[in-house]
Amino acid sequence: VLTTMECWGGPHIIFCFIFTLFFILFILVGLFIAFLYNESRETSADPLCRLDTNLEVYLLLYRLLLALVSVLAQEDIFKWILGLFHIIGSGNFVKLYFKYIPFYNYIISIVYGACICSYFWVSFNVMLALLLESMNYTGTSIAIILGIFIVIPLVMNLREKVIMRMVFEYRHDKIKDEHELDLYLNRIMDLLESQANNDVEEMILLGFANNHKNECNNPECPLNNQEELYLPLTDSYIQGERTDLRNPILMRHVLNSINALYAKNSNSTAMLHIRYSNCLFSYIGNIHMSLFELNAAEKLETSLQQQVTIYRIKHSIESYLRNKYKRKGKDSSKQIFENLDVSLVITFENLYGKLQKAIEKSASEHIEFWSHLDSLLPDMNTLHQ
């Protein structure tokens, strides 16, 4: 850009230093977002929360590789390679977006998908301009601007079709992985929360409930039995015949049964335990079982982002208990709630985990002791008798 600047002169060295400094800062910020902001839970309070996938890691590596290729491929002879690099990379990220639908928040998800699809559209038009360069093609800018206005409604429509196809065409017992389970349950929760103000969402929820009731063969499914259902989250219950399929208590227990069925039929992974823990806490309000699932996740191999997720869910549970008991103490004017140690539940779960480890150690040493008597001191085996 600055044709009069001397290479490796004073100003050039200063600019290179500033560029290097901000490039390292960009890498650090990208690594922080990619590795620590993936979550195995959905939340309306955190709009940037996303699925526990490696999509953001791939995107960061792609950005770094793209920066390197762009610096090295400055000559005209490399413009075709650079153009193909852009169009292949953007097309792959469009595919990954519609495969995972990574962001839970509707607006953030649409904006993210629109940006990726716009990137693909711009790359495609640039390649088209290179192909038609000899014909003096001049409509690239107009095509790009018009296409960007079409991208947003297109992404909204395709995203909704992908999720609805999963809800109505996939059997709940045929879900392949935790990412599909996340999308499946999160969409039903969206329907459950928005049905009161949206007739279309209400009809979709009824369609899902009737479809699930006809296809579900699980005897423990709340739609197939008449047992009393209690929801600790709202301290309410229902009993008798399930006539209202839109009942929030009933539907939350249905989602919990789907999650429990998947956990029962799948290999135990940290992400699965975290997902189920959040379901128990967010949908049902079962604090004890939620912490039990988190402890089970900690015993397995966990990534750094999953460890952060476990910490945040425990912190959310502690905050929930603190607010709950403070509110009860204020309403009932009793000092017992104000003086209650709200971390007692967390402490109990930690001590419970230590107790389990101590029992396992004791059993192991007991077996080793009697095995030693049997193998080295056969005469002492009478003690075992």
Secondary structure, DSSP 8 states (H G I E B T S, - for coil): --TT--TTSHHHHHHHHHHHHHHHHHHHHHHHHHHHSB-SS--SS-TT-B-S-SHHHHHHHHHHHHHHHHHH--SGGGHHHHHHHHHHHHHHHHHHHHHH--BSSHHHHHHHHHHHHHHHHHHHHHHHHHHTGGGT---HHHHHHHHHHHHHHHHHHHHHHHHHHHHHHS-GGG--SHHHHHHHHHHHHHHHHHGGG-HHHHHHHHHHHHHHHHH---TT-GGG----EEETTTTEEE-S----TT-HHHHHHHHHHHHHHHHHHS---HHHHHHHHHHIIIII--HHHHHHHHHHHHHS---HHHHHHHHHHHHHHHHHHHHHHHHHHHHHT-HHHHT--TTHHHHHHHHHHHHHHHHHHHHHHHHHHHHHHHHH-GGGHHHH-
